[in-house]
Amino acid sequence: MMRGFRSLAAGAVLAGAVLSMAVAQAPAPIPTQDLKQRAFEWVDHNGGRLIEVSDAVWEFAEVALEEHRSAELLARELEEAGFDVERGVAGLPTAFVARWGSGEPAIGILAEYDALPSLSQRRGETEKVALEPGGAGHGCGHNLYGTACLGAALALKTVMEEEGLAGTVILYGCPAEETVVGKVVMARAGLFDGLDAAITWHPGTSNQVTVVRSLAMNSFEVTFHGRTAHGAADPWNGRSALDAVELMNAGVNMMREHVRPSVRIHYVITEGGAAPNIVPDLATAWYYVRDTDREGVDEVYGRVLGAAEAAALATETELEVRFISGVHSELVNQAIAAAHQRNLELVGGPDFTEAEQEFARTIQRNLGIEPSGVSEEIVPLPEHPSGSRGSTDVAEVSWITPLAEFNVAFVPQGAPWHSWVVVSCSGSSLAHRAMLIAAKTLAATAIDLLTDPDLLAEARAEFESATESRPYVSPLDAARQR
């Protein structure tokens, strides 16, 4: 038995042996609703331990590719429950794959656990108060994200084991989502190949199935190498790398008028020189280029590199480009999305206490926004994907197998994401309630996928129609071809 978690099977009274039967008769299959109820009971019985795990990951607050304690905690819980865990997959020390069961269908659950830099914040505070100045914090709720996926996988394993359900449940420990790296590298290594479907969720400010497509993106650094000189005595002997960065940025900013409205371009200067009286010989800008599809990103990416080349030519500096990562836009599988919707409604939205809602309203008042609290309503499922949002490496998996995700609210409506507010709330009882709802919903949808071949067939047909003429190509390979 796994440390800290209680199996529903433990303590069950074994029936006496059947002495004789005239006719052997196979038992009737357990109704799906009963299977889901058993999964919900497992989550309820083990909710305390899940909260402990979530809070521990919150305290670790490890940023992308440094999530050693967070990944190990989740992997160890799975291993002690009987999962076969492989650590350090795809050359990523903080990535892992945990498997239980055998045969088809193979259902993947995607877990994340990385924090964000410079967002340290005390939990349960209604104002910005750093826990560790300059430290990291879970400003996207990934401590809840990974733990809910853990709970779903363990609840699902318990039900499958008790009822002898065929199939394989695979939990993927995915690092570095915030830098859109983890699943991109894992996808390129083929770790998601062979899945019949994949499911996940994300903490949020609303309770809804995600049918808004994410943006495709390239992340890359542009570095210029120049020559130092005294800024006053002999600047003619220098070649300023900072001038090159600034000239490139000026060109890109002029370009904004001449790209499609769907394009987003962001940059920061991460290196710009050491002192004003030294001509900088090294300067670096970190860029994101986004659009609604890979084709749009590739086109604008080429134009941004053209501005970099022109800046290098104009300033007589040398140009170096380091491609960090790239992602597709996410394909939303409506068949699985509908299953998520049914199960989210079955579980029900969060039922926060008055004290929890007042905590949320106080944050909103301090932010100067309407004090409406945290949403408890479940948003109806739209018929078609629409709009756009940020970028995520979950998109890579959606091009390999049918996938859908959903949100559960724990942050006050209207509060900024990737902020101290999310960090404060993600360690609170608001977050714990949302996490347990997500664990139940994920487990219920996985049960549907395991027991309903028609649902899997519908999801597969939809996926094949969407990807027929566009097979998956890793953005990492595409970048190398430039």
N, C-alpha and C positions, 0 to 999 in steps of 0.2 A: 504493500500500500504506500502511496506517495506521502512523504512527510508533509504535514500541514493540511492536506486535503482529505475529505472523508468520502469514500465511495458509497453510492447508494446500495450497492450489492452487499457491503459489509454489514454484518448483523442480520442479514436475511435468514429466515429459517428454512433449511433444506427440506423439501418434501420427502416423505418416505417412499421407498421403492414400490413400484406397481407390481402386485403379485401376479396378476394374470389379466390378459385382455383377449377377447375373442377376435377383435379386429383392430389392428394398429391404425391409428388415425393421426395425421399430422395436425398440429395445433393451428388454429386460424391465425393469420398475421395480425400483429398488433396494429391498431389504427394509428395513422400518422400523428393525430392529435395527442394520443397517449404517449407516443415517443417524445414529442416536443415537451409535454408536461413533465416527463422524467428529466429531460435536460434542464428545464427551468428549475426543478427541485434541486438538482445538483448545484446549479449556480447559487440558489438561495442558501443551501446548506454550507457552501464553501465560500460565500461572499466575503467573509471576514479575512480569509487568507488572500483572496484576490486583492482586496483593499490593501493589505500589508505589502504585497508585491508591487502594486501601483505606487504606493507611497515611497517604497524603497527606490524605485526607478526615478521618481520625482526628486528624491534627495541626491541620487547619483548625478543627475543632470549632465550627462556626457554628450558632447557634440559629435558631429558626423565623423565616423570611422574611429572614434575613441570610446565607443560604448561597451567597453570590456566587461564591466561589472553588470550592466543592464542585460547584455546578451547572455552572459553566463548564468544569471539568475533565472531568466526565462528558460534557457536550455536545460538547466539542472532540474527545474520543476517538471518539465516534460520527460526528461530521462528517468526520473524517479517514479513517474507514472507508467513507465513501460514503453515509451516512445524510443525509437532508434534515432539517435541524434548524431548528425555529422557537423562538426564545427569547422570554421575557417574555410567555408566553401567559396569557390570562384576566386580564390586568392585574397579574400577579404577576411581579416582576422575576426571581425565582429559580426560576421554573417553565419547563419546556421540553417540546417534543414532537419526537421523532426518528423518522422514517419511512424504511423501505426496502422495495422490492418494489412490486407492483401487484396489484390485483384482490382477489378473495376466496379464502379467508377472511382476515379482518383480526384478528390476534391481538395483544392489548395486554399489555405487561409493565409493572408499576407499580414504580418505583424511588423510594426515599426517602434522605435524606442529612442531615437536621437533627439537631443535638446538643441536649443538655439544659443549662440554666443551673446554675451552682454545683456542677458535678460534676467539676471538673478533677482529674485523677489521673494519676500516672506509669504508663506501661504496664509490664506484667510485674512489678508489685509485689504481694506477698502481704499487705500492710497498707495502710491508708489513708495516702497521701502525695500531697498536692496538687502538681500540676505548675505551676499558676499560681493562687495563692489567689484564690478568687472567680470563677475562669474556668469555661468550659463544658467538657463532656466527653461522649463518646458512650456514655451510660449505657443506651442501648437498642440499640446495635450497628448504627446506621443507616449507618455507614461501610462495613460489610459488606453491608448490605441493598442499597444502590444499586449497589455494585460487582459483586455477584453478578448482578444484573439486567443490568448492562452486559455482563458476560461472556457471559451467556445470549443476549442479542440479537446480539452479534458472532459467536458460534459458530453461531447459527441462520442468520444472513445468509450465512456462508461455505458452509454446507451447501446452503441454498436456491440460491445462485448456482452452485455446482458441478453440482447435479443439475437445475437448471431448475425447481424447485418453484414452483408458483403460490401467490400469497398476499402479504399485507403484514404485516410485523412493525413494531409501533409501541411504542417505549419512551417512557413518560411520566415526565419528571422532576418529582416531586411534592414541593414544599417543605412545611414547617410541619405535619407529621403530629402532632407532639407537642402542638400547640395545636388540633388537628383543624380546620384551616383549608384547607390546600392543595387536596385533592381535592374538598372541598365547593364551593369557588369554581370549580374546573375543571369539575366536573360541571354546575354551574349554567350555565356558558358553553357546554355541549354538546360538550366535547372528547372525551368517551367514547362519544358517540352513533355508531352504525354499527359498533361492534366486534362480532365474532362471539363472542368470549370474552376473558377477561382472567385473567392468572395473576400470582402474586407469592409471596413467602415472608417469613419473619421470623426473625432469630436468636433462640435460646432456650436453655432448659435441658434440652430433650428433642428427640428425633428423631421427629416425627410430623406427620401431616397435620392441619390445624386444622379441627376440626369442632365446636368450642365457639363458640357465637354470642357476638358482642360486645354491649355494652350501648349502647342509644341514649342520647343526651346532649344537653343544652343547656349552653353556656358563656356567662356574661353577667356584667356588672359592675353593681352597684347603688351609686349615688353620692347622698349627701345633702348639701344646701347649707343651712347655718345662718347664724349671726351671731356674730362674735367679741365678747368682753368680757373684763374682768379676772376671773380665776377666784375671787378673794377680795374685791376691792373692790366690784364691781357685777355679779355673775354673773346677776342677774335681767335684765340688758340683753342677755344672750347667748342663743343657741339652739344647742344642741350637736348638730352632725352626728354626732359619735361616739356620743352617747346614742342617736341614731336607728339607727346600725349595730348597736349592742349590743342594743337592743330588738328589732330585726328578727331578729338571730341567736337571741335567746332564744325568740322565737315559733317560728322554724324548728326549733329543737332540741326544743321541746315537741311540734311536729308529727310528729317522727320516730316516736312511739308510734302514730300514726294513719295511717301509709302502709303499703303492701304491703311484705313482707319483701324483695322484689326491688329496691326503691328505694334508691338511694345519693345522699346529699347531702353535698357538701364545700364548704368556703369558707375563704378567708384574708382578713384585713383588710390591704389594700395601702396605705391612707392613713388615719391616725387622729388627726392633729393634730401640732403642732410642739413644744409645751411644756405642762407641766401647768397653768401659771398663765394659759393662754390658752384660753378656750372655743373648741373647734375649729369652724370654719365650713365645713370640708370633710372628709368621711370616705367611704371606698369599701371595699366588700367584693366579692371576685371569687368567684362561685359556679359549681359544676357540679351539675346535676341529672341523674341517670341512672335508667333502667329498662330492661326487656327489650324495649320497643317504643316507637315514637314517641307513641302514644296515652297511654301511661303517663307519659312525660316531659312531654307537654303539660299533662296534668292537674295534676301536682305543680308544674310551672313556674308555672302560674296561681296556685296556692295560695301559693307562695313570694313571688310579686309582691304578693299580697294582704297578706302579713305586712309587706312593705316599705311598702306604702301606709298600713297601720295605724300603723307606726312613725313615718312622716312626719307623720301627723295628730296623734299623741300628743306629738311633740316640736316641732311647729310649724316643721318644716323642709320644704324642697322636694326632691322625689325625681326622679332621672334614672336611666333604665335603658339600658344599652348592650349590645345583643345581639351577642356576639362570633361564635359559630358554633354549629352543631348538627349531629348526625349520626344516622343510622338505626342499628338493629342490623343486623349483617351477615347476609346470606343465604348459606348454605353450599351450593354446588352439588355434590351427591354424585357426579355423573358425572365432573366434573373432579377432585374429591377422590380418586376411585378411580384415575384416571390418575396423579395425583401419587404416590399410594401405590405403584403398580407401579413407577414410575420411581425413587422414593426407594429402594426395595428393590433395583432394578437397579443403581443407583450404589453403594449400600451405605452404612452409617452410618460416622461418623468412626472412624479407627483411630489413636488418640493414642499417642504414645510414653510410656514409663514416666516420663521426666522431666517431660513435660507433665501427666500425671496426678498426679505428686507435687506439682507446682506448685499444681494445683487442690485437692489434699487439704490442703496447708499453709494455703491460704485458708480452707478449711472448719474446720480446727482453730482458726485465729485467730478465726473467727466463733462458735466453740463449737457447731458442728453436726457431724453424722456425716461422717467423712472418706471419702466414697464416690467422690470424683472426678467426672469429667464423663461423662454417659451416652453409651454407644456403641451401645446397642440401638435398634432401630426399633420403635416402638409400633404394634401392629395397628390397622387402620382400624375405628372404631366404625360401626355400621350407621346411626345417626341422630345428628344434632346434639343437643347437650345442654349444660346448665349455662350459665354466663355468665363473662365476664372483663371487662377494661377496654374502653374505647371507642376506635374508630379510624375515620379518614375513608376507609379502604378500603371500609367498608360502603356508602358512597355509590355506588361503582362497581358493587357487587353488586346494586343495584337497577336498574341500567341494562343490564347484560350478565351472562351466567353467569360466575362467578368462584370460585376456590378458592385457598387458600394452605397453606403447610406451615412447619414449624420444623426447624432443624438446631441441635444443641447445641454450645455452646462455653464455657458458664459452669457452674461447679460446681453440682451438684444442691443445692437448698435455699438457695442464696445469694439475697439480696434483689435484685430487679430495680430499674432506675432508681437504681443505687447505684454507688459507687466500684469495686465488684468488676467490674461489667460494663465500665466504662471501662478498667480495668487489663487485662481479658481481651480486649477488642475490638481491642487493638493487638498481640496476641500471636500465636504460631504456632497456638494452639488455634483462634483465630478464622479464621486463614487457611485451615485445613483445612475448617472448616465452610462458609466462603464458596465454596470451589471445589466442594464437594458440592452446594451450592444452585444454583450456576451450571449444573452438569450436569443436575440434576433439572429445572430450569426449561426448559432447552433441549429436553430429552427430551419433556416434556409438550407444549411448543409444537409439536414435530414430530408428535406424535400428533394434535393439533388441526388441523394443516395437512393431514395425509394420511388421516385417518379421518373421512369425512363422517358415519358412524353415531354416532361419539362426539359430534360437534358437534350433531347432531340430538337426541340424548338430553339433552345439556346444555341446549339451547334449550327442549325440551319441559318439562323440569323447572323452568326459569326462568319460563316463561310460566305454568305452573301456580301457582307461588308468588306471582307478582305480578299475576295476572289481575284481581283486584278492588282492587288497591292500586298504581296507577301512581305512578311516582316524582314526588315534589314536593320541591323543595329546602327544607330547614329554614330557609334564609335568607328565602325567600318566605313561608313559613308564619309566621315571627316578625313579619314586617311587617304581617300581617293582624290581629295582636292589638290 
